[in-house]
Amino acid sequence: MSTQPATATMTYQDLLARIVGSGEGRAISDPATGELIGQAPVQTAADLDAAVSVARSAQPGWGARSHAERSEYLNAAADAVEASAEALAELLSREQGKPLNGPNARFEVGACSAWLRAAAAFELEPEVVVDDGETHAVVHYRPLGVVGAIGPWNWPMMISVWQIAPSLRMGNTVVLKPSEYTPLSVLALAAVMNQALPEGLLQVVPGGRDVGEALSAHKDVDKIMFTGSTATGKAIIRSSADTVKRLTLELGGNDAGIVLDDVDPQAIAEDLFWGAFINTGQTCAAMKRLYVPDAIYDQVCDALVEVAGKMPMGIGLDEGNVLGPLQNQAQYDIVAKLVEDAKASGARMLMGGNPESGQPGYFYPTTLVADIDNANPLVAEEQFGPALPIIRYSTIDEAVQMANGLDVGLGASVWSADPARAREVAARIEAGTVWINKHGAVDPRVPFGGVKQSGYGLEFGVAGLKALGVPQVIAG
């Protein structure tokens, strides 16, 4: 077995010294305070070409290693992440805005090491599909080559690892283009992991849209993994067509939650809250619209208001906060407009909807909206922020019809005291994952992917590994 070099524990200052340029670059500021963090390097399509060339040269040697050897390196990378976990969490909190505590920055860094270890642990053996005495056919999974990863700004470290870990485990090399809003977090994560990985396997190329377009069209990139908006996903499909790249696309969602009439509103209120407001609502698979039956509508609304009122929002480095700002001005403006339009339509603000003006940071208050029409833009469009519309329904058929009425289908949830009843409703919902009595609970062992315009391809588990390989059948 190979041995990896010992990894050093990095401080926040160490990380910045490694990744922040001293000259001109993209100014990265804390979305909670406006304070300048540093100048992120901005690279070009020419830099991308160089990175792809290095990745292409490094891949054959890496692909020739056994699964056990590659898994050993992934575990060493996880050790490195854990050794510098607090510095990574601090940088993530400053750049993305999410608080250290709650299901936020420390949670995200912990998920990085957990996903690395999970990818290392999965067994992927050749599959004998026919062995009848005349034909012996076996499916093997070979490395693809170079994987191009394009990540988002909401969970920049964790989603990058979702792309990196299975790619490396399968013998591929990775060239990653981070969001322009959160390049430092991804550069820092790669710097930490590269203490443990052989040279050339993982490279980050921060830059603008031109770099992303060049990556998705690059002739020497064999697959693109992308998490982000449906519109950008469609552009990647078009730009990758000439090279017939394999794609895994986790695109926008507008997840529905359906509460059944047999629940105890008080018992589920906190789980409902975090299903919607994890990462201050900035999560693709967060609950964006909640359907509640007439019989318990007011009780569910009251219970949510009670829970939401106890969740402090503020600067992420304050240990007491569990909700933070929106990450950028553009997203703040989307949320503010959708809520204002809902108010103008006559929807009832249970709480929030009244942002303070003249304050630093992109803070939008926790907002719960009742008595809102299902066709209202706050329901029909993905708000991606701390505002949850709560819609009444009279029958299960009506609730399912409304939940299925959009052209997206990433996740959904059903809430009931009777799991069997909940599963019957879940089977009728058009979504890649339907959770029972929870929402957004992704698991590295459980395949995850969307339907309709929420994308295609699977991540996580053995299915996710197979998606990063080329199936080859040997028959004789």
Secondary structure as GFF3:
##gff-version 3
##sequence-region A 1 476
A	DSSP	alpha_helix	12	19	.	.	.	ID=ss1
A	DSSP	beta_strand	26	29	.	.	.	ID=ss2
A	DSSP	beta_strand	36	40	.	.	.	ID=ss3
A	DSSP	alpha_helix	45	64	.	.	.	ID=ss4
A	DSSP	alpha_helix	67	83	.	.	.	ID=ss5
A	DSSP	alpha_helix	85	96	.	.	.	ID=ss6
A	DSSP	alpha_helix	105	121	.	.	.	ID=ss7
A	DSSP	beta_strand	127	131	.	.	.	ID=ss8
A	DSSP	beta_strand	136	143	.	.	.	ID=ss9
A	DSSP	beta_strand	146	150	.	.	.	ID=ss10
A	DSSP	alpha_helix	156	169	.	.	.	ID=ss11
A	DSSP	beta_strand	173	177	.	.	.	ID=ss12
A	DSSP	alpha_helix	183	193	.	.	.	ID=ss13
A	DSSP	beta_strand	202	204	.	.	.	ID=ss14
A	DSSP	alpha_helix	209	217	.	.	.	ID=ss15
A	DSSP	beta_strand	223	227	.	.	.	ID=ss16
A	DSSP	alpha_helix	230	240	.	.	.	ID=ss17
A	DSSP	three_ten_helix	241	243	.	.	.	ID=ss18
A	DSSP	beta_strand	246	250	.	.	.	ID=ss19
A	DSSP	beta_strand	255	259	.	.	.	ID=ss20
A	DSSP	alpha_helix	265	277	.	.	.	ID=ss21
A	DSSP	three_ten_helix	278	281	.	.	.	ID=ss22
A	DSSP	beta_strand	287	293	.	.	.	ID=ss23
A	DSSP	three_ten_helix	294	296	.	.	.	ID=ss24
A	DSSP	alpha_helix	297	308	.	.	.	ID=ss25
A	DSSP	alpha_helix	329	344	.	.	.	ID=ss26
A	DSSP	beta_strand	348	351	.	.	.	ID=ss27
A	DSSP	beta_strand	367	370	.	.	.	ID=ss28
A	DSSP	alpha_helix	377	380	.	.	.	ID=ss29
A	DSSP	beta_strand	387	393	.	.	.	ID=ss30
A	DSSP	alpha_helix	396	403	.	.	.	ID=ss31
A	DSSP	beta_strand	408	409	.	.	.	ID=ss32
A	DSSP	beta_strand	411	415	.	.	.	ID=ss33
A	DSSP	alpha_helix	419	426	.	.	.	ID=ss34
A	DSSP	beta_strand	433	436	.	.	.	ID=ss35
A	DSSP	beta_strand	451	452	.	.	.	ID=ss36
A	DSSP	beta_strand	455	456	.	.	.	ID=ss37
A	DSSP	alpha_helix	461	466	.	.	.	ID=ss38
A	DSSP	beta_strand	469	475	.	.	.	ID=ss39
###
